[in-house]
Each structure stands twice: as C-alpha cells, then as structure tokens.
Amino acid sequence: MNSTIAIETATDDAVTLAALKHILTECIEDGASVGFLMPVSQQKLDAFWRQVFEQAALDHCTIWVARDTTTRTILGSIQLHYQLPENQPHRAEIAKLLVCPSARCRGVGAALLKTAEIEAKKRGKLLLVLDTVTDSNAARLYTRQGWIKSGDIPDYAFWPDGRPCSTTFFYRRL
C-alpha cells in the first residue's frame, strides 16, 4: 500500500457523497459493470448512496473510503454487507470496490479490501463472498489477494453500454 493512502470509515456528509458519486461515475464511464447503465443520472447516484448510508446507519453494512493523505482526496471506496438471512450469520459480502481510474495501481484496492476483511473477522465472520466481471482488473486483484474463484456465469450482468458480460464469483475464508 502506498504510504500516502489512509482508509477511513465513510461519513454521511455532502462532501463525501459528492466524492463517492464522482468516483462511481468515473468507474461507470471507464466501463465498470457495477450495477448501472449509461447514461446514469445524478438522481440515480444520489438514491444509490442514500440507500447505502441508510443501511450503514442501521449497522447492516460499513462503507470505507481511501483518502490521499496529502490532498485529502477520496480515491476509492468499498462496502462490507453483513445483514444477511438468519441461516448465514457466519458470512458477509463485499460490494462496490471502486477505485478512481486515475488512482489505480497504487494499492488503493488492496488496502480497501484488507480493511473490509479485518472488520469482517472482528465481527466474527468466517466467510466472505463477492462477484466481479470475469477476467477484469478487479478479478486479478482478488486472485492476487488470495481470494478463491468459485466459478463464472456467462451473461450474468451488463456492461454500462448494455452488452452482456460474464461474472466471476469469489470467496475467502477468514
């Protein structure tokens, strides 16, 4: 991890919300299949982040941001969702690992992922799961970080332009 990156719990304020919307927009425009089709409206982005922060306020998930310690700019984010059905109290899900395209290859994604893994372990979780686009940079990151590929599903989701893409599921035992 780059020593100028700090991982912090995200705060629900206008500045953080604007930064998160900006990063999500940049990732979508860069082609990330993260649940949105182009063009994505600011209202849709607002609603998405509002819902995530509502879930965090209920202690159903945690959101972290990676911040450049020199400029205080938010470079990325990750979510850990642990409010799952009662027969799955032992696991949690990683969602929306987003890194600004201009901040990639600096250890931001790995630092965010490690933070979520540590928190999951503190909460007594034994298993983490996530999904991502097959053969993507994110898939390579998860593999490098020791996650285990469980399989691919073709045409599981769409790219932002509406074309279908394959999704790979990963897990990690803690």
Number of C-alpha atoms within 10 A of each C-alpha: 13 11 9 13 21 19 20 15 14 20 14 16 9 9 10 15 18 15 17 23 17 17 20 25 21 17 19 22 17 12 14 22 22 19 11 20 18 13 11 14 12 13 8 12 19 15 12 13 17 14 12 19 21 14 16 19 12 11 12 15 20 22 23 20 27 26 19 19 13 9 8 12 14 25 25 27 28 24 23 26 22 21 16 13 8 7 7 12 14 16 23 25 19 22 18 18 23 26 26 20 14 9 14 14 14 15 17 26 25 17 18 25 21 13 17 22 22 12 13 24 17 10 13 13 19 16 18 23 19 19 21 24 23 18 12 13 13 19 20 12 16 22 13 11 13 12 19 15 17 11 12 17 13 13 12 12 19 19 20 21 15 12 10 14 16 16 22 19 18 21 18 17 14 13
